[in-house]
Amino acid sequence: MDRIDLHTHSNKSDGSLSPAELVRHAAGQGLLAIALTDHDTTEGIDEAMEEAEKLNIELIPGIEFSTEYEGKDIHIVGLYIDHHSEYFKRRLVNFVNGRTIRNKEMCRRLTEHGMPVEYEELAAEYPDCVITRSHFAGYLLRHGYVKSRKEAFDRYIGDGCSCFVPRKKITPMRAVEIILKAGGFPVLAHPVLYGMKKECLERLVVRLKAMGLQGIEVLYSTYAASDERDMRRLAAKYDLCVCGGSDFHGKAKPGLELGTGYGNLFVPEKILWRIKERREWMKDHPEELRPQKILFTDLDGTLLDGKKQISDYTRKVLADWTAAGHKLVLCSGRDINSVANVKEYLKLPDQSMYLIGYNGGEIFDCEKKETLYRVTVSIPQVRHIMEVAGEYRIHCHAYTSTHIVSPADNEQFRFYRRVIKTPVIYSEDVTAVMTEGSGKCIAVEIKDHDRLEAFRQAVLPWAEEEGVTVLYSNPNYLEFIPAGSGKGASVLKLCEILGIDPCFSVAAGDEQNDLSMIEASGMGIAMVNGNEQVKMAATVITQADNDHDGLAKALVDLI
């Protein structure tokens, strides 16, 4: 019976054979078809396809994405990838950028631990490769820093070790979407290896199916007979194609052979026939592969340029986003009335839009014209914040549902209001005109950051006891938001209200107060002009800043 292998690796990622050598080896093994599925790269596909044409063997262009889900490393294989498409090339650039940031930080930490590693030297030792921890281990071994690769992982670069830097990976749902948009066929790779409880694995499969998953690896080198039966049942239950492969790496996995695994693997050609039939169905039913997404975007430094405006190009991209059926949420530390002013400026349909103000303290439905959720800093808490601010000669103000309440019209407040159009009530005692808590309090200091920081340090113990979060939205603004608030909490809350899986959410931001929003979302976009914490947490870093349509250019491929 004819044999194939739909999961193999070359030395363009972490295998030992070149792409051409891999194809020749497959032909020698009598295989009719193989898929080259290197980790996060397609660099070897053209070489492999050229060799496959000479040897009359089918080479399926593929990739294996490393993704993250509930703290686990989940792999998604993409078959029949259009690896020359401009869309796919852009996505891989983002992968490489994220990996490079992480790898440079690991080099710095290793150097601090007495093992000097220059990133450029490391990359030069592995030309044209996606640098992984496996390459770090090889480098440390060759340079005499460790006695074995195992020691490298156990002492320095393994999970939780001193020199390990976690890389913010895409979710498996996002990997499925990328593969589909590149004309590919997404497959959940070796699910048994993740050690997940059956109900957890099934929940993952349900989410992936909603995004467009088409196959599951039922046949794999290390599966027991019971594992294969379980995976067949799961594939049948969710109408997923049966897939299979050896996960061949050459010398990197001794004893594991191409096509036969550890001796008992057999992937019949008829599996490929079914995959090809499903691909024809996919071409005829593109509407089945477009789940609804929701975008949470910060305003200042992200959506708005340096002049607090929105370009025609960015406005068009957001219009295309909502026209495709996706939701748009303007999310800011500003009061809700100021966020509403930006919304009117956009001129987009109300039924597609929501507003989040006060760093997550209020959620507003533009179509229904009603507040869906609101939490506040209590009046006694506002009073205490104002008193301490006065002791440090720091300007601080609060909010009613319709107005800013400020103790004075001073230089700091005029700086804050240069782009804020919300009406103002002036009162030396701000709480005297308040009938309910404030969405937030904000302290403003434009000249002396050290004094603002001293104020923060003074009020922090009280804030921790009271459950009030204190954070910088930029170096000049120190914000106080209530417990249960925060942009990340608002992402989860609105997704819950709308019945949208948070895995299908996208968040974009640039400052510390955007961090929780990016971490809570299925995909995080950090502005290149943003702070380093945000960049480390995000899935994607924009190629351009907020003055050059950075967000819009990152969103185009997500529509």
C-alpha positions as CSV (number, residue, x, y, z in Angstrom):
1,M,0.0,0.0,0.0
2,D,1.3,3.5,-0.9
3,R,2.8,5.5,2.0
4,I,3.1,9.3,2.6
5,D,4.5,11.5,5.4
6,L,2.8,14.9,6.2
7,H,5.1,16.1,9.0
8,T,8.8,16.5,8.3
9,H,11.6,18.9,9.1
10,S,14.8,20.1,7.4
11,N,17.9,22.0,8.6
12,K,16.1,25.2,7.8
13,S,14.6,24.8,11.3
14,D,15.8,22.1,13.6
15,G,16.2,19.0,11.3
16,S,19.6,17.7,10.2
17,L,19.0,17.1,6.4
18,S,18.9,19.9,3.8
19,P,15.5,20.2,2.0
20,A,16.9,18.5,-1.1
21,E,18.5,15.7,1.0
22,L,15.2,15.2,2.8
23,V,13.4,14.8,-0.5
24,R,16.0,12.3,-1.8
25,H,15.7,10.4,1.5
26,A,11.9,10.3,1.1
27,A,12.3,8.9,-2.5
28,G,14.7,6.3,-1.2
29,Q,12.1,5.2,1.4
30,G,9.5,4.8,-1.4
31,L,7.2,7.6,-0.2
32,L,4.8,9.1,-2.8
33,A,4.4,12.4,-1.0
34,I,5.8,14.4,1.9
35,A,5.1,17.7,3.5
36,L,8.0,19.9,4.5
37,T,6.7,21.6,7.7
38,D,9.7,23.4,9.3
39,H,9.1,25.5,12.4
40,D,7.9,29.0,11.7
41,T,9.7,29.2,8.3
42,T,9.2,28.2,4.7
43,E,12.8,28.9,3.6
44,G,13.4,25.4,2.5
45,I,10.3,24.8,0.3
46,D,11.6,26.0,-3.1
47,E,14.7,23.8,-2.8
48,A,12.6,20.8,-1.8
49,M,10.1,21.4,-4.6
50,E,12.8,21.6,-7.2
51,E,14.3,18.3,-6.0
52,A,10.9,16.6,-5.8
53,E,10.1,17.5,-9.4
54,K,13.3,15.7,-10.5
55,L,12.4,12.6,-8.5
56,N,8.7,12.6,-9.3
57,I,7.6,12.8,-5.7
58,E,4.8,15.2,-4.5
59,L,6.2,17.9,-2.2
60,I,3.5,19.7,-0.2
61,P,4.6,23.1,0.9
62,G,3.9,23.5,4.6
63,I,4.9,25.0,8.0
64,E,4.6,24.2,11.7
65,F,3.6,27.2,13.8
66,S,4.6,27.2,17.5
67,T,1.7,28.7,19.4
68,E,0.6,29.2,23.0
69,Y,-2.7,28.2,24.7
70,E,-3.4,28.2,28.4
71,G,0.3,28.0,29.2
72,K,1.0,25.1,26.8
73,D,3.0,25.0,23.6
74,I,0.6,23.9,20.8
75,H,1.7,23.3,17.3
76,I,-0.4,23.9,14.2
77,V,0.7,22.4,10.9
78,G,-0.2,24.2,7.7
79,L,-0.3,22.2,4.5
80,Y,-0.4,23.6,0.9
81,I,0.7,27.0,2.0
82,D,1.1,29.7,-0.7
83,H,4.5,30.5,0.7
84,H,5.2,33.2,-1.9
85,S,2.1,35.3,-1.1
86,E,2.9,38.8,0.1
87,Y,0.4,38.3,3.0
88,F,2.2,35.2,4.2
89,K,5.7,36.8,3.9
90,R,4.5,39.7,6.0
91,R,3.2,37.4,8.7
92,L,6.6,35.5,8.9
93,V,8.4,38.8,9.2
94,N,6.4,39.5,12.3
95,F,7.2,36.0,13.6
96,V,10.9,36.6,13.1
97,N,10.8,40.0,14.7
98,G,9.2,38.6,17.8
99,R,11.7,35.8,18.0
100,T,14.6,38.1,17.5
101,I,13.6,40.4,20.4
102,R,13.4,37.3,22.6
103,N,16.7,35.8,21.4
104,K,18.6,39.0,22.0
105,E,17.4,39.2,25.5
106,M,18.5,35.6,26.1
107,C,21.9,36.5,24.8
108,R,22.1,39.4,27.2
109,R,21.1,37.2,30.2
110,L,23.6,34.4,29.2
111,T,26.3,37.1,29.0
112,E,25.4,38.3,32.5
113,H,25.8,34.7,33.7
114,G,29.4,34.6,32.5
115,M,28.7,33.0,29.1
116,P,29.2,35.8,26.5
117,V,26.9,35.2,23.5
118,E,26.6,37.8,20.8
119,Y,23.4,37.5,18.8
120,E,25.1,38.3,15.5
121,E,27.7,35.6,16.2
122,L,25.0,33.1,17.1
123,A,23.0,33.8,14.0
124,A,26.2,33.5,11.9
125,E,26.7,30.0,13.1
126,Y,23.3,29.0,11.9
127,P,22.8,30.9,8.7
128,D,19.3,31.0,7.1
129,C,17.8,29.3,10.2
130,V,15.1,30.2,12.6
131,I,17.0,30.5,15.9
132,T,15.5,28.4,18.6
133,R,16.6,27.3,22.1
134,S,18.0,24.2,20.4
135,H,20.5,26.4,18.6
136,F,21.4,28.2,21.9
137,A,22.1,24.8,23.4
138,G,24.4,23.8,20.5
139,Y,26.2,27.1,20.7
140,L,26.8,26.8,24.5
141,L,28.1,23.2,24.0
142,R,30.5,24.1,21.2
143,H,31.9,27.1,23.1
144,G,32.6,25.0,26.2
145,Y,30.0,26.7,28.5
146,V,28.2,23.5,29.2
147,K,29.1,19.8,29.0
148,S,25.9,18.7,27.3
149,R,22.8,20.1,25.6
150,K,20.8,18.7,28.5
151,E,22.9,20.8,31.0
152,A,22.1,23.9,28.9
153,F,18.4,23.4,29.2
154,D,18.4,22.2,32.8
155,R,20.6,25.0,34.2
156,Y,20.1,28.0,31.9
157,I,17.6,28.0,29.0
158,G,14.9,25.6,30.0
159,D,11.4,26.8,31.1
160,G,11.8,28.8,34.3
161,C,15.6,28.9,34.2
162,S,17.5,32.1,34.8
163,C,18.3,32.8,31.1
164,F,15.0,31.7,29.6
165,V,12.9,34.4,28.1
166,P,9.3,33.5,27.3
167,R,8.3,34.6,23.8
168,K,4.8,35.9,23.4
169,K,3.5,33.4,20.8
170,I,0.4,33.6,18.7
171,T,-2.6,31.6,19.7
172,P,-3.4,28.4,17.8
173,M,-6.6,30.1,16.6
174,R,-4.6,32.9,15.0
175,A,-2.2,30.3,13.4
176,V,-5.2,28.6,11.9
177,E,-6.4,32.0,10.5
178,I,-3.0,32.8,9.0
179,I,-2.8,29.4,7.3
180,L,-6.3,29.8,5.8
181,K,-5.5,33.2,4.5
182,A,-2.4,31.9,2.9
183,G,-4.5,29.3,1.0
184,G,-3.4,26.5,3.4
185,F,-5.0,23.6,5.2
186,P,-4.6,23.9,9.0
187,V,-4.0,20.8,11.1
188,L,-3.7,20.3,14.9
189,A,-0.4,18.6,15.3
190,H,0.2,15.6,17.7
191,P,-2.5,16.6,20.2
192,V,-1.7,13.6,22.5
193,L,1.7,15.1,23.3
194,Y,0.2,18.1,25.1
195,G,-0.8,16.0,28.1
196,M,-4.2,17.8,28.2
197,K,-7.3,16.3,29.9
198,K,-9.8,15.1,27.3
199,E,-12.3,17.8,28.1
200,C,-9.6,20.5,27.8
201,L,-8.4,19.1,24.5
202,E,-11.9,18.9,23.2
203,R,-12.5,22.6,24.2
204,L,-9.4,23.6,22.2
205,V,-10.6,21.6,19.2
206,V,-14.0,23.4,19.4
207,R,-12.3,26.8,19.4
208,L,-10.0,25.8,16.5
209,K,-12.9,24.4,14.5
210,A,-14.8,27.7,15.0
211,M,-11.7,29.5,13.4
212,G,-11.5,27.0,10.5
213,L,-9.4,24.0,11.6
214,Q,-9.6,21.3,9.0
215,G,-7.5,18.3,10.2
216,I,-6.1,16.6,13.2
217,E,-3.0,14.4,13.5
218,V,-4.5,11.0,14.1
219,L,-1.4,9.1,13.0
220,Y,1.9,9.9,14.7
221,S,5.2,8.2,15.5
222,T,4.8,8.0,19.3
223,Y,1.0,7.2,19.5
224,A,-0.2,4.0,21.2
225,A,-3.2,2.2,19.6
226,S,-5.5,3.8,22.2
227,D,-4.2,7.3,21.3
228,E,-5.0,6.7,17.7
229,R,-8.5,5.5,18.5
230,D,-9.1,8.6,20.7
231,M,-7.9,10.9,18.0
232,R,-10.0,9.2,15.3
233,R,-13.1,9.7,17.5
234,L,-12.3,13.4,18.0
235,A,-11.8,13.9,14.3
236,A,-15.1,12.2,13.4
237,K,-17.0,14.1,16.1
238,Y,-15.9,17.5,14.6
239,D,-15.7,16.5,11.0
240,L,-12.0,16.9,10.8
241,C,-9.7,15.2,8.2
242,V,-7.4,12.5,9.5
243,C,-3.8,13.5,9.1
244,G,-0.5,11.9,10.0
245,G,3.2,12.1,9.9
246,S,6.5,11.0,11.5
247,D,7.8,14.4,12.7
248,F,11.1,13.4,11.2
249,H,14.1,15.5,12.2
250,G,17.0,13.3,11.1
251,K,19.9,13.1,13.6
252,A,18.1,15.5,15.9
253,K,15.6,12.6,16.8
254,P,17.7,9.4,16.6
255,G,15.8,6.2,15.8
256,L,12.8,8.1,14.3
257,E,12.7,7.3,10.6
258,L,11.0,9.1,7.8
259,G,7.6,7.5,6.9
260,T,7.7,4.8,9.5
261,G,8.5,6.7,12.7
262,Y,9.8,4.2,15.3
263,G,8.8,1.3,13.1
264,N,5.0,1.1,13.3
265,L,3.8,4.3,11.6
266,F,1.9,4.0,8.4
267,V,0.2,7.0,6.7
268,P,-1.7,5.8,3.6
269,E,-2.0,7.9,0.5
270,K,-5.9,7.8,0.7
271,I,-5.6,10.3,3.6
272,L,-4.2,12.8,1.1
273,W,-7.1,12.2,-1.3
274,R,-9.5,13.2,1.4
275,I,-7.5,16.3,2.2
276,K,-7.6,17.4,-1.4
277,E,-11.4,16.8,-1.5
278,R,-11.8,19.0,1.5
279,R,-9.6,21.7,0.0
280,E,-12.0,21.9,-3.0
281,W,-14.9,22.3,-0.5
282,M,-13.0,25.1,1.2
283,K,-12.6,27.0,-2.0
284,D,-16.4,26.9,-2.6
285,H,-17.4,27.9,1.0
286,P,-15.1,30.8,2.0
287,E,-17.9,32.2,4.2
288,E,-17.5,29.2,6.5
289,L,-14.0,30.2,7.3
290,R,-14.5,33.8,8.6
291,P,-15.2,34.1,12.3
292,Q,-16.2,37.4,13.8
293,K,-13.4,39.3,15.6
294,I,-13.4,42.2,18.0
295,L,-10.7,44.9,18.1
296,F,-9.9,46.8,21.2
297,T,-7.7,49.8,20.3
298,D,-6.1,52.4,22.6
299,L,-6.4,56.1,21.3
300,D,-3.4,58.2,22.2
301,G,-0.2,56.9,20.7
302,T,-2.0,54.1,18.9
303,L,-5.1,55.0,16.9
304,L,-4.4,58.8,17.0
305,D,-1.3,60.4,15.6
306,G,0.8,63.0,17.4
307,K,-1.7,65.7,16.5
308,K,-4.6,63.6,18.0
309,Q,-6.0,63.0,14.5
310,I,-6.8,60.0,12.4
311,S,-5.6,59.7,8.8
312,D,-7.8,58.9,5.9
313,Y,-6.0,55.6,5.4
314,T,-6.6,54.5,9.0
315,R,-10.2,55.6,8.8
316,K,-10.7,53.5,5.7
317,V,-9.1,50.4,7.2
318,L,-11.4,50.7,10.3
319,A,-14.4,51.1,7.9
320,D,-13.3,47.9,6.1
321,W,-12.9,46.1,9.5
322,T,-16.5,46.9,10.5
323,A,-17.9,46.3,7.0
324,A,-16.4,42.7,7.2
325,G,-18.7,42.1,10.3
326,H,-16.1,42.7,13.0
327,K,-16.6,44.8,16.1
328,L,-14.6,47.9,17.0
329,V,-14.0,49.1,20.5
330,L,-12.3,52.4,21.3
331,C,-10.6,51.9,24.6
332,S,-8.9,54.7,26.6
333,G,-7.9,56.1,29.9
334,R,-9.9,59.1,28.9
335,D,-13.4,59.8,30.3
336,I,-16.2,58.2,28.3
337,N,-17.4,61.5,26.9
338,S,-14.0,62.2,25.4
339,V,-13.9,58.7,23.9
340,A,-17.3,59.4,22.4
341,N,-15.9,62.5,20.7
342,V,-13.3,60.4,18.9
343,K,-16.0,58.0,17.9
344,E,-18.0,60.8,16.2
345,Y,-14.8,61.8,14.4
346,L,-14.6,58.3,12.9
347,K,-18.1,58.4,11.4
348,L,-18.5,54.6,11.5
349,P,-21.8,52.6,12.0
350,D,-23.0,52.6,15.6
351,Q,-24.0,48.9,15.5
352,S,-20.4,47.9,15.1
353,M,-18.9,50.1,17.9
354,Y,-18.4,50.2,21.6
355,L,-16.6,52.6,23.9
356,I,-14.5,51.9,26.9
357,G,-13.4,54.8,29.1
358,Y,-11.6,55.4,32.4
359,N,-9.1,52.5,31.7
360,G,-11.9,49.9,31.7
361,G,-14.2,51.5,34.3
362,E,-17.1,52.0,31.9
363,I,-18.3,50.2,28.8
364,F,-20.8,51.9,26.5
365,D,-22.9,50.4,23.6
366,C,-23.0,52.9,20.8
367,E,-26.1,51.3,19.1
368,K,-28.2,51.0,22.2
369,K,-26.9,54.3,23.6
370,E,-26.5,52.8,27.1
371,T,-23.8,51.9,29.6
372,L,-23.3,48.2,29.8
373,Y,-20.9,48.2,32.8
374,R,-19.5,50.8,35.2
375,V,-17.3,50.7,38.3
376,T,-16.0,53.8,40.2
377,V,-13.5,55.1,42.7
378,S,-15.7,55.9,45.7
379,I,-16.2,59.4,47.0
380,P,-14.2,58.8,50.2
381,Q,-11.4,57.3,48.1
382,V,-11.5,60.4,45.8
383,R,-11.3,62.6,48.8
384,H,-8.2,60.8,50.2
385,I,-6.4,60.9,46.8
386,M,-7.1,64.6,46.5
387,E,-5.8,65.3,50.0
388,V,-2.5,63.5,49.5
389,A,-2.1,65.1,46.0
390,G,-2.5,68.5,47.8
391,E,0.3,67.7,50.2
392,Y,2.6,67.0,47.3
393,R,1.4,70.0,45.3
394,I,0.2,67.7,42.5
395,H,-2.8,68.6,40.4
396,C,-5.5,65.9,40.5
397,H,-9.0,65.8,39.2
398,A,-12.0,63.5,39.1
399,Y,-15.2,62.9,37.0
400,T,-18.9,62.9,37.2
401,S,-20.9,61.0,34.5
402,T,-20.9,64.2,32.4
403,H,-18.1,66.5,33.6
404,I,-14.5,66.7,34.7
405,V,-14.3,68.0,38.2
406,S,-11.1,70.0,38.9
407,P,-10.0,72.0,41.9
408,A,-8.4,74.7,39.8
409,D,-7.7,75.9,36.3
410,N,-4.0,75.7,36.4
411,E,-1.1,75.0,33.9
412,Q,-1.2,71.2,34.5
413,F,-5.0,71.1,33.9
414,R,-4.8,73.2,30.8
415,F,-2.1,70.9,29.4
416,Y,-4.4,67.9,30.0
417,R,-7.4,69.6,28.4
418,R,-5.6,70.7,25.2
419,V,-7.3,67.9,23.4
420,I,-10.1,66.9,25.8
421,K,-13.4,68.5,25.1
422,T,-15.4,67.2,28.1
423,P,-17.0,70.1,30.0
424,V,-15.6,71.1,33.4
425,I,-16.9,71.9,36.8
426,Y,-14.4,73.8,39.0
427,S,-14.7,73.2,42.7
428,E,-12.0,73.5,45.4
429,D,-13.6,70.5,47.0
430,V,-14.2,68.2,44.1
431,T,-16.3,65.7,46.2
432,A,-18.7,68.5,47.1
433,V,-20.2,68.4,43.6
434,M,-20.2,64.6,43.2
435,T,-23.2,62.4,43.8
436,E,-21.5,59.1,42.9
437,G,-18.0,57.7,42.5
438,S,-15.6,58.8,39.8
439,G,-14.6,56.6,36.9
440,K,-11.0,57.4,37.8
441,C,-8.8,60.1,39.3
442,I,-5.9,61.4,37.4
443,A,-2.8,63.3,38.7
444,V,-1.0,65.5,36.2
445,E,2.6,66.8,36.4
446,I,4.3,68.0,33.3
447,K,7.6,69.3,34.7
448,D,8.7,67.3,37.7
449,H,8.2,63.6,37.3
450,D,10.2,62.8,40.5
451,R,7.5,64.7,42.5
452,L,4.8,62.7,40.7
453,E,6.6,59.5,41.5
454,A,7.0,60.6,45.2
455,F,3.3,61.1,45.3
456,R,2.7,57.6,43.8
457,Q,5.0,56.0,46.4
458,A,3.2,57.9,49.2
459,V,-0.3,56.8,48.2
460,L,0.6,53.3,47.1
461,P,0.2,51.4,50.4
462,W,-3.2,53.0,51.0
463,A,-4.2,52.1,47.4
464,E,-3.2,48.5,47.8
465,E,-5.4,48.2,50.9
466,E,-8.3,49.9,49.2
467,G,-8.1,47.9,46.0
468,V,-7.4,50.9,43.9
469,T,-5.0,50.4,41.0
470,V,-2.3,53.1,40.4
471,L,-0.6,53.3,37.1
472,Y,1.1,55.6,34.6
473,S,-0.8,56.1,31.3
474,N,2.3,58.2,30.3
475,P,5.1,59.8,32.2
476,N,3.0,62.9,32.9
477,Y,-0.2,61.2,34.0
478,L,-0.7,59.0,37.1
479,E,-4.1,57.3,37.1
480,F,-6.2,55.8,39.9
481,I,-8.8,53.2,38.8
482,P,-11.1,51.1,40.8
483,A,-10.8,47.4,41.7
484,G,-12.5,45.3,39.0
485,S,-11.5,47.9,36.4
486,G,-8.5,47.9,34.0
487,K,-8.4,47.5,30.3
488,G,-7.8,43.8,30.5
489,A,-10.8,43.2,32.7
490,S,-12.9,45.2,30.3
491,V,-11.8,43.1,27.3
492,L,-13.0,39.9,29.1
493,K,-16.2,41.7,30.4
494,L,-17.3,42.9,26.9
495,C,-16.5,39.6,25.3
496,E,-18.7,37.9,27.9
497,I,-21.5,40.4,27.3
498,L,-21.4,39.9,23.5
499,G,-20.8,36.1,23.6
500,I,-17.5,36.4,21.7
501,D,-14.7,34.1,22.6
502,P,-11.7,36.2,23.9
503,C,-9.5,34.1,21.7
504,F,-10.9,36.0,18.7
505,S,-10.1,39.4,20.2
506,V,-7.4,41.7,19.1
507,A,-5.9,44.5,21.3
508,A,-3.6,47.3,20.3
509,G,-1.7,49.8,22.5
510,D,1.5,51.5,23.4
511,E,1.7,52.3,27.1
512,Q,1.7,50.6,30.5
513,N,-2.1,51.0,30.9
514,D,-2.6,49.0,27.7
515,L,-0.6,46.0,29.0
516,S,-3.4,44.1,30.7
517,M,-5.6,44.6,27.5
518,I,-2.9,43.1,25.3
519,E,-2.3,40.2,27.7
520,A,-6.1,39.4,27.9
521,S,-6.6,39.3,24.2
522,G,-6.1,36.5,21.7
523,M,-3.7,38.7,19.8
524,G,-1.8,41.7,21.0
525,I,-0.5,44.5,18.7
526,A,2.3,46.7,20.2
527,M,3.0,50.0,18.5
528,V,6.7,50.4,17.5
529,N,6.6,53.7,19.4
530,G,5.3,51.9,22.6
531,N,7.2,51.0,25.7
532,E,9.3,47.8,26.0
533,Q,6.9,46.0,28.4
534,V,4.1,46.3,25.9
535,K,6.3,45.0,23.1
536,M,7.5,42.0,25.1
537,A,3.8,41.1,25.8
538,A,2.5,41.6,22.3
539,T,2.2,39.1,19.5
540,V,3.0,41.6,16.8
541,I,5.0,44.9,16.8
542,T,3.9,47.4,14.2
543,Q,6.4,48.3,11.4
544,A,5.4,52.0,11.6
545,D,4.5,54.3,14.4
546,N,1.3,56.1,15.2
547,D,2.2,59.0,13.0
548,H,2.5,56.7,10.0
549,D,-0.6,54.5,10.1
550,G,1.2,51.8,12.1
551,L,-2.0,50.3,13.5
552,A,-3.9,50.3,10.2
553,K,-1.0,48.6,8.4
554,A,-1.0,45.9,11.0
555,L,-4.8,45.5,10.8
556,V,-5.1,45.0,7.1
557,D,-4.1,41.4,7.2
558,L,-6.5,40.7,10.0
559,I,-9.7,41.8,8.2
